[in-house]
């Protein structure tokens, strides 16, 4: 398996990640100044803080299915775009203590995101069976929320036999088998004292049956504390989809069976890009055994 630096485009070696553990994560936080292509400071930083204040949550974020397109890329980076065309999206997510209702930031949490490209394709699924399995295995789609196979009587809530993650920031989650080696629009960052991670990606496209969305997971000590999905308002999506390489005609957000009001991203234009932000509330009283999540200052 190929190795990489923190903001590189290649996967982290599983062996290397497991050997270095927490030190690898600590060394790969997005640094002020824009590691991984993320622009911070000045107008962007002020806008991000404003959006996060407006998007505050006082309860844990809803747990939603991770879906059939998740697999463990084991990659820490801020810029997820690789070679994908589309409108730039600067995504800021802050992990907060959702149970305490004080918006206290959670540090040392790994936040992973993944989503489709402008034409509705997910990396790893560009082969003949790039869409969801023709005959979904038992247990799909998962309706339990966070993937915790060890606590599930079936042993595998996604139904993908015994294939589970075992990387630097994820362990034990049921994952699907990708059909190719592509990993665009997937990656993770680790929160600092402010609980915030930042990604540079593209505005996701859409595919039949789903509104535009971004998948997100929060891990504490390699265990899933939150599995959820984030959504965009219809007006913004309609504006983005007017220009190539996007397809027009996305379904309305609130017709999506997974949509929740609390999962709607706060979005604002930023030059020729968009800035999107929200808080991810994690119940620190209900996290995987041994998870060390700490409250930042």
Secondary structure, DSSP 8 states (H G I E B T S, - for coil): -----TT-SS---HHHHHHHTHHHHHTTS--TTTGGG---SHHHHHHHHHHHHHT--SS--------TT------B-SB--TT--S-EEEEEEEEEETTTTS--BEES-EEEEE---TTS--TT--STT-SS-TT--TT-S--SSS--GGGSTTS-TT--TT-EEESSS-EEEE----SSS--TTEEEEE--TT-EEEEEEE-----TT--SEEEEEEEETTEEEEEEEEE--HHHHHHHTTSTTS-S----GGGSTT--GGGB-EEEEETTEEEEEEEEEE-TTSS-TT---EE--
